[in-house]
Amino acid sequence: MNRFSLYSSVSPWFILFCILIGAIYSYILYSKKNPVWNNRTNIFLASARFILVSILVYLLFAPVIRYFENSKEKPLVLIQIDNSESLAYSSDSLERIDWFKRIQSITNELLANGVETSIYTYKGNQDLDSVKFNYPVSDVNMLMQKPKQDISGRNVSASILISDGIYNAGMDPSITPSTSPVFTIGIGDTTEKKDIQLKSVLYNKISYKGNEFPLLAELAQTGFNNKEVTVQLKQRGKVIDSKKINLSKAKLQDLIELKTIAENVGIQHYTLEVTPLAGEFNVENNIQHIYIEVIDNKEKILIAATSPHPDIKAIQAALSSKDNIDVTVYIPGITAFKDDNYSLIILHHFPDGSTNNKKEFDKILSSTVPKWYIVSNQTNITAFNQSNQLFQILLRGNQKDLVFGDINPSFDRFIMPAGMQELLQGAPPLQCYFGDYKLITEANILLYQRIGRITTQKPLLAVSANRNVMVLGGEGIWQWRLYDQSIHENTNTFDEFIQKCVQYLSNDNTKRKFRVYPSVNDIQKGDKVYFEAELYNDIMERVYGTEINLTLKNEFGKTYPYSFTTSNGNNRFEIKGLEEGVYSYSATALLNGKNEKSQGEFIIRKTSLEAMNTKADFNLLKTISAKSNGVFYTMDQSNSLIKKIIDQNFKTIIHSKETLSELINVPWIFFILITLVSIEWIMRKLQGGY
């Protein structure tokens, strides 16, 4: 219940002082006998003035009303539904309708017993009527953790996880601790079905034109011992290679090798198929799509440094994860200098002011290849300011700053990787020289320096407008890669960031005035495709407002025409609804009376993880419940689950909110004062005292 109390900073004895002041004031005013009204009226008027003055004196010292407002929060039970495609494959529509009826019954019964519920799926908080079993992966751990931010601080007493126990993405959900009991309901089919499936296909993502390359198929089977099947490798419906195999009694078959020759440059789409047999439960997992990029040669990157450093290893690892990039590291005394046709040179520590291996570094510096400088504690700043044409560092003493990175929101030359801002917010700082950082040519800033919580206007990472020079103003990015691994369990965000920086600087792009390209070349089916457009005039200044015609063509020859116009701050064009496959694109624009052209390829890839395994795993659900003091049930036991939760007698939380308000601000106090003044004035007026 709500309540209030009166609080004052002065002693309660002060009330007597206020009464005394009121009495003295009214006595002085009404002590003389007035011939206009009688004695009774005089006493009444004196009393009104006494009360008025006493209250006003008390209010001058601003006593406070402390108001306590109480509210009740019922216990909340989360209902987390694994709405992945694997459950659609292993059930029929009537079975799913029955699931929904039972879930609705659970919510109704709990609500009737004072327990609120909230339904979550992979898509977040949803109404039960809108839940569809169509999510392309099963990340049960993410499903269990997803509501935490939305309902932080709520009275979450328990959760009900409804799943088949299959997970094919994310962490093992059974090892993540839960602060409240997790009751699990097993749905789906746990019986073995007659099935043949392509478990995986092993192949190189990159191949060179004219080379023969193998593909190794891993096949599994249940219920088809000694049956013969055909495995075929196809491209555009044409069989390139095939093999007949006799299925052994073992569930996992020996690797099957098929071969083909890389004849055409570009992304090649192949399908590997196992011919279905009569009685197969699921034929969706009999096929896998394969995308191989056929190239003429690799892009060559040189990392040159005067001494070893962890940054070098981190950058090398990020670039080496791309099969079409060949990374060479030159460190005097450790590796030999190799003169080659490089697309980009990354310089770490350099220049350090020494004359060691001056001949090699002078050759590197004099080349027209784009360069990326990384300033370290060994960098000689005077020599650095003379050698680069992007920005100067004006030192203020010899001390260093610990500097974090913040993304420049207006940078639009390429899209930052998803999760990059999160990485920068938590990653350790870089070591930078303390001083002023001044751009000396037209440039684009990718990252600003952030000192503590203050984002400065000093560039941390910048690139020249002509894309010939990039500078990172500090050392220690190897820690970013480690932090990426710690929060994402992979280094994809860091690696993609480094790869995009390198791609943006690559030599092939420096003199092109018109570029159109997808922000990501490998896209999952259902995701939107974003195209970036760049137009430059003769002095490499950005141009806007030009109409761009874009044509997509799939591998079967069907075309999709589009047109769009860029503007300052909006260089992106969005396309959605494309089917899976390889697409080539061609974009044209009229620039200074000349028809410019840009072209390339990208992939729309269908995720088929859910078709790989449809056998429910209730053991996982039992483990999750056991570790959190919950209980496992089947959907037929939903009534027992309801009773179990009700018997837990989860408590309602009472929240008390304290509000302080000065007594003088209370409306009814104002009306009392007005009433007293009005009564006294009216009485005096009626008695002829005014």
N, C-alpha and C positions, 0 to 999 in steps of 0.2 A: 504494500500500500504506500501511497505518497504521504509525505509529512514535511513540515517546515519548522524552523526554529529561528529565534531572533538573536543576532550576534552583534555586539558593539565593542569597540576598542576602549571604551571608558568604563569606569567602575559603575556597578548598579546603584551606588549611592548618589551618582550624578542625577538620577531621576528626582531625588529629593530637592536638589539644587534647582532643577527645571521647574518643579512645583512651587518652590519658594519664589523664583523670579516671576512666575505667572501670578502668584498671589499678591506680591508687592505691586505689580503693574496694574492689576484689576482694582486693588485697594486705592491706589493713588487716583485712578480714573473715576471710581464710583464711591469714594468715601464721603464726599460732600453731599449733603441732602439736596435733592433736585426737586424744585416745586412743580415740574412738568409731570412726573409720574410718581406713583406710590412706592412704598418701601419694597413690596413684593417684586415689582417689576425691576427695581434697582438691583435686588439680589440676583434675579434671573440674568440680567444683562452682565453683572459682574462675574457670574459663574461662566457664562459663554466666553467672555474675554479671558478669564483665568485659564480655561481649557485650551483656547486658541493659542495663547502665548506660551503656555507650558509645552504644547506639542511642537511649536515652531522652534523653541530653544533646543529641545531634544533633537529635532531633525537637523539642526545646524552641524551636529557632530556626526552625521551620516551613518546612523546605525544600519546594519545589513541584515537582510532576511536570507537565511540559508535554507534553500528548498531542495528536498531530496525526492527525485522522481524515479520510481522503481518500475522496471519492465521485465516481463518473463520471456525467456527464450526456450522454446521446447527443444527436446533432443532431436537431432537431425541424423537420418540414416541415408547414406549415399547409395544409389543403385547404379552400378557401373556395368554397362552392357557392351560386351565384345561384339560389335556389329561388323566383323570382317567377312570377306567373301567365302572363307572356308566353311562357314556355317550355312551359307546359301547353297554350296555344292553338296553338303552332306544331309540336307533336310528338304522337305517339300513345303509348299505354301501352307497347307493345313496344319502342319506341325508348328510352323512359325506363328500362325494365328493363335494356336493354343498357348505358346510361350507368352505372347503379349497379354492374353486374358489372365494368365496366372500372375504376371508382373503387376497388372492393374489391380488384381485382388490383393497382392502384397501391400501395395501403396494405400489402398482403401482401408484395409484392416489396421495398418500401423497408424494411419491418420486418426482413425476412430478411437485409438488407444493413446492419443496424445503424442504421437511420434511423427514428425514431418519427414518427408522424403524428397530427394532431388535426383533426377535421372541424368547420367552422363554417358556419352559415347565417345568415340574417337573424334567426333566433330564438336565436342563440348557439351554444354547443357542443352538438352533437347526435350520436347514433349514426346511422350511415348508413341503418339500417332505418326510422328514424322521419322521414326527410326527405320532405316533400311540397312540390310546386311550387304553392303557394297563397298566397304573400306578395303583398299588393295593390299594392306599388310596387317599382320597381327603383332602389335607392340603392346603387350599386356601391361608391362611396367609403366609405359607412358600413360596408358588408360587409368591406372591406379593413381598416378601422381598428378594427372592433369587438373583435377578440381582444387588442388591445394591453394593456388593463388586466388581463385575465384571466391573461395569460402574461408579465407584466412580469418581466424578469430571466431568462427561460428562454433556452435555447440555440437560438433560432429561426434556422435557416440559410437557409430559402427558403420561399416559399409558392406554392401552385398555385391559381390563380383559374379556376374553371369557370363560364362565363357565355356569354350570347348577345351581350354587348357593348352591350345597351340599358340606358340609365339615364334615368329620368324624375323623379328627385328627388335632392336633395343636390348636392354639388359635382362638377365634372368629375373623375373618378377618375384621369385621366391626368396631372393637374398636381400631385397629392400625392406628394411624394418617398417612397421606400421605402429602408430601410437594408439590406435583403436582396433578392436577386433574386426577381422575380415571374414564374413560368412560367404561361402562360395556355393554357387549352384552350377552343376555340370550339365551342359546341354550338348547335343551333337551325338555322333555315333562312335562308339569305342571298338566296334567289331572290325576285324580285318576284311577288306573287300578285295575281290579279284581285280587286280590293277597292274598296269605297266606304266612306268614313268621314267622320263629323262630327268635324272637327279641333277646333273650339271653337265656343262660342256667346257672343256679346257682349251683355250686358244689364245694366241697373241692378238692384242687389240690393234697392233700396227703391223703392216706387212709392206714389203717393197715390191714395186711393179716388176712383174716377170718371175717372181719367186714362187715356188711351190710351198704351201704351208699346210700343216696337219691340224685336224680338230679331233679331240679325244672326248668321246661321249661316255658318260657314266649312267648305266641303266640299272633300274631296280624293278623287281616283279614280285607279285604275290598271287598264288593260285594258278600259275601258268607253267608249271614244271614241264620241261621237255617240249614246249611248243616252239615253233619257228616264227620269227618275226623279221621284218625288213626295216633297216634303218637307212634313211635317205637324206642326202644333202641336196637342197634345192636353191635355185636363184631365179626369181620371177617365174616360178612354177616349173622350171626346167630342172630335171634331175641331173646333178653334176657327178655325184658318186653315191653308191649304195652298197650295203652289205647285208647278207642274210646271216642270222645267228640263231643258234639253238639255246633256248633259255635253260640254264641249269637250276638245280634245286636251291642254290644259294639265293638269298634275297637280293644281294648286290652282285651284279654281273661284272665280268672283266671289262676293262676299258676297251672301247671300240674306236679304231682309228679310221678316219676318212680324210681325203686330201682334195685340194683344189689349187688352182694357179691364180695369182693376183694379176689380172690382165689390164684392168682399168684403174686409173688414178681416181681417188675420191672414196667416199664411204660406200662400202658394198654391203648389201643386205642379203643374208642367207637364212634359210630355215632348215633346222634339223628335225626330222619327223620319224616317229615309229608308227608303222601301220597298225591301226587298232585291231584287236581280236574280239571275237564274239564273246559277250558276257562281261566286258570291261565296265567297271563302275564309273570311272572318270577318264574321259579321253582328252580333257583339257591339258593334262600334264604330259601328253605324248609329243608335244612340239615345243621347241625353243627357238627364239629369234636371235640371230647373231649379226653383229655389226662390226665390220673390220675396215679400218682406214688404210687405204693403199696410197703410199706416197712415193715420190721419186727419191727424196733424200731427207735427212733430219735437219732440224734447225740447230745451229751450233752456238753455244753460249760459253764465254770465257769468264771465269772468276779469277781475278788476279789480286794478290795481296802480298805485302812484304813479310808477313808472319802468320802463323795459324791463328784461328779464332773460331769459337763455337758458331758465330753467325754464318760463317762460310759453310759449315756442315749443314746447318738448318736450311740455307738457301739451296744448296746442292741437292739435299733430300727432297725439297719441295718441287724442284724442277725435274729431278730424275724420275718422279712418279709419272711424268708424261712420256710415253714411249717415243714421241716424235721430237724430243729434245735431247741433244747430246751435250753434256756439260763437261767442260775441261777446267781443271783447277791448276793455276800456276802460282807456286810459292817458292821463291828462290831457296836453293839448298835442300828442298824436299821433292819438288816436281820440276821437270824440265819445261821450258817455254816451247810451245808448239804454235808455229805460225800457221794460221788457217783462215778460211773465209767465214769469220764469225758474224752472227746477226746482232750480237749485243756483247758488251764488255762490262762486267761488274767489278768495280774497284773498291777494295776494303783496305783501310789504313792509309791508302795512297792519296796524296804523296806524304811520306813521313819525314821528308827533309834529308834523308840519307842519299848517298851516291851509289849504294849497292845495286848491281844489276841495272844501272842507269840506261844502258843501251836498249834492253828489252822494254823497260817501262816508257822510255821516250818513243819507241816505236808504237806501243799501245796508245799512248797519249796523242800521237800525231795522226792516227787513223781516223777516218771519217765515220767509223762505226758508232752508233749510239752508245752512250756510256751512263752507267748508274754508279754514282759515288756514294759510299757509306762512310760517314765521318766517325772515327773511333778515337780513343784516348791517345793513340799513337800518331794520329794525323797532324801534320804540320799545317796549322791554320793559315799562315802567311802564304805558303806554297799552294795550299788548297784554293785560297781566294784568287790566286793568279792563274790556276790551271782550269777552273771550271767557269762556265759562262752563264750560270744560273743564279746563284746567290752568294753573298758574302757574309762571313761571320766576324763581327767586331767584338773582340774579347774584352771582358771586364774582369781582369784578374785571372788566376789560374784555377779557380774552383770549378766544380762541375754541378750541374743541375740534374735531379732525378725527374725525368719528363715522361708523362703519359701521352698517348696519342688520342686525338679526337677527330672523327671523320668530318671533313668539310661538307656540309649539307648541300652546297651549291655545286660541288664537283659532279659533272655529268658525262665525263668522257667514257666511262664504263661503269657498270653496276657493281657496287661493292658486294662481296659474297655474303650470303645470309649468315647471320651470327657474328659478323665482323665487329659491329658496335658492341655486342655483348663481350666479345673477346677483349677489345680494347678497354672496356670499363673495368675488367678484373685482372688483366695481365700486368706483370711487374713493369716498372718504368724503365726507360732507356737512360743511359748516361749521355748527357749533352754538355757541351761547353757553355759556361755562363757568359752571356753577352747578347748583342743585338743581331738578329738574323734579317738580312735585307735582300730582297729580290732585286736583281739588276737587269732583268729582261722580262718580257711578257711570259707569264707562266701560269700554270694551274696548280693550286694547292690541294693535295689529297688529304693530308692529315695536318692538323694544327697541334701545337704544343699545349699540353694541359699540366699546370703546376698545382698539385693537390686537386681541389675542386674548381679551380679557375682556368677556363679555356682562354688562352692568349691568342693574339693575332700573329704570333711567330710561326713560320712554317716548320713542320717537322719532316714532312715528305712532300716534295714538289717536283713538277716536271715542266720543262720548257714547252712553249706553244708549238714549236716545230718538232717536238718529241725526239730531240737529239741528246738531251741531258736530263737526268733525274738525280736528285740528291736526297738521301736520308740523313738527317742531322744528328744521329746518335747511334750508339752501339748497344747490343743486347737483345736483338729480335729473336735470338734463339730461345729466349725465355717465353716469348709469345707462342712459339710452336709447342713447347712443353705444357703451357697453360691450356692451349687448345686441346691437347691430348687429355688433360685432366678433367675438363668440363664436358667434352663431347665424345671422349673415348676414341677419338681419331684426330688427325691433323688436317682434315679436309678444308676447313675455313682458312687457316694460315696458308696452306699450299695453294689454294685457289687464288688468294690475294697476291702471292708472289708471282704465280703464273700469269695473272691478268696484268700486273705491272710489266712483266717481261714482254707479253704479247703486245701491249700498247706501245712499247719502245722498239719493237722489232723493226729491222731495217726495211722490210718489204712495205711497211706502211708509211714511212716518213715523207714520201713525196706524193702520196695520193691525195687529191683534193676532194674525193667523194668516196665515202665508205658507208656501207649498210651491212649490219651483221647482227645475228641473234645474240642476246646477252649470255645465253647458255646454248651450247651445241648439242647437248644430250638431254632430252626432255622426256619426262614421264607422261604417258597418255593421260589426258584430263587436265594437265597443267597448261597455263597460258604461255604462248611464245611471245617474247618481247624483242622487237627489233630496234636497234640503235642506229641513228643516222648522223653522219658528220659531213659537212660541206665547208670548204675553205676557198678563199680567193687566192690570187697570185702571190700575196705576201703572207699566206697561211693565217689569215684572220677568219674567224668563224662567221659563216653566212647562214641567215635564217630566212624563212618565208618562201623557200623554193618547193614547188610541188615534186614529189617523188613517186614514181610508179614502180610498184613491187609486184613481181609475179613469182608464185611458188609452183613447183611441178613435182608431183610424186613419182615414184619409180615406175608407175604404169602409164605415165604420160599425161595424167589429168592436171590441168592448170587451175590456179586460183589467183585472179588478179585483184590488186588492192592499190589504193593511192592515199597519200597523206602528206601533210606539210609540217615542217618543224617550226618551232618558235623558241625564243630565248627562255630557257628553263624547261623546255619540253621537247626532247629529241627522240622520244620513244613511241613506238607503234605496237599495239597489242593485237594478237590474233589468238582465237580460241576455237576449240571444237575440231581440231585436226586429228585424223586417224593415225594409227601407228605406221611407221615406215621411214624411208629415207626421202628427204625433200631437198631439191636444189632450188635456189632462189636467184633471181636476177633483178637488180634495181637500176633504174635510169633516172637522170635528172638533167635539166638544161642549165648549164653553169657558164656564164659569160659567152653565150651563143654557141657553146660546145656541148654535145651530148655526152655526159659522163656515165660510166657504168660500173657497177659493183656486183659481185656474185659469190656464191659459196654454197655450203650444204649444212644440214643439221638432221638430227634423228628424233623421231617421236617413238619412244620405247614403251611397250606394254609390260607392266609388272605382272608376272605370273606366279609369284611366290605362294599365293593362297591355293593354287591348284596343285602344288607339289605335295601337300600333306593335308588330308581331310579327316584323319583318324583322331578322335578326341583323346586328350591326355588328362584324365581326371586325377592322376597321381600328383601332378603339378598343383592343381587346385587344393587338394588335401594338404599338401605341404604348406601352401600359403596360409590356409586356415589354422593349421596346427601351430605355426610360428607366431600367430597373432592372437591366440586364444579364441579363435573362431571355430566354426563347425562346417563341414562339407555336407551338402545335400544335393539330391537330384531335383529336377523340376517337379516330379511327382510328389516330393516331400515338402512342397512349399508351405503347407499348413503347419508342419512341424517347425519350419524356420520362423514363421510368424509367431508361434507360441514361444519359441526360444528367445526371440528378441523382446517380446512383451515381458517375459519372465525376468529379463535382465534389469527391469525397473530403472531404466536410464533416467537420470535426474534432470529436472527443468532448472535452468540457471536464471537467477534473478540478477539483473543488472541495475545498479543504483547510480544515478547521475546527479551530481551536486551542482546547484546553480546558486550563485551569489548575486543578490540584487539590492541596491540601496533602497532603504525604506521610503525615501522621498520620491522614488520613481513608481511606487505602488499606486495605481489609479484611485483606489478607494480612500487612501489617505488624503489625496487632493480634494475629493468630493466632501470629506468630513470638514476640511478647513473652509471650503467654499460655503458649506452649509452653516457653519458657525458664524462666519462673517456676515452671511446673508440674513440669518435670523436676528443678529444684533442690529444690523442696519434697518431691517424692516420694523422691528419693535421700536427703535428710536424714532423712526419716521412716523409710525402710527401714533406715538405718544407726543409727537410734535417737538421732538428733541433736536431736529435738524432744521 
